[in-house]
Amino acid sequence: MKQSFFNFKIELTWSKLMALLILTDATVIDLVNKSNGQLFMYALPFVVALIGGKQINDAVKEIKTKLTQ
């Protein structure tokens, strides 16, 4: 049986929920103020950093626990 190189899973954590909340709020504020995505544009890099950083942190933690077993 061939094992896949990529193991992809998403765990919902507090930081990811907060990132989603930031993105949703930025979108709603932009729509209400008709600001053509200005707030969304500035919020998106922070959201990507929160979600990506958490995914990387979780992956490193999982690798470290496998190596110590």
KAURNOR-V323209 format. One record per pair of residues at least 12 apart in sequence whose C-alpha atoms are under 7 Angstrom apart, sorted by the first residue. I is the first residue (numbers start at 1). J is the second residue. D is the distance in Angstrom with one decimal. If there is no record, write none. Layout:
# KAURNOR-V323209
i;j;d
I;J;D
I;J;D
This chain:
# KAURNOR-V323209
i;j;d
15;50;6.6
16;50;6.8
16;51;5.6
19;47;5.0
19;50;6.4
19;51;6.9
23;40;6.9
23;43;6.5
23;44;6.7
23;47;6.8
26;39;5.6
26;40;5.1
26;43;6.7
27;40;5.7
